[in-house]
Amino acid sequence: MPIVTIQITREGTSPGASAATAEEKAALIQGVSKLLLDVLHKPMDSTFVVIDEVETENWGRGGLPVDRYRAQQRPQTP
C-alpha cells in the first residue's frame, strides 16, 4: 500500500486564488496514483495520496524566508 505525500505551497496558481483548487488537487491525486500503477504496478485503490499545503511564511530558500528570497530575485527597475 503506497502512501505518497505531496507538499505544495499555499499559493494560488491563478490570479485571485490563494491556494490550489479542489480540481488541481484531484488532478495531482489522479496523476500520482496512475504513475504508481504504471511504474510499480500498484493498484490505484490501494494508493493513498496526502497533499500538505505549506504557508509561505513556513519555508525558505537560500537562507531566507521565501518572500525575501523572491524579492531579491526580481529584476530591479532603474
Secondary structure by P-SEA (a helix, b strand, c coil): cbbbbbbbcccccccccccccaaaaaaaaaaaaaaaaaacccccccbbbbbbbbcccccccccccaaaaaaaaccccc
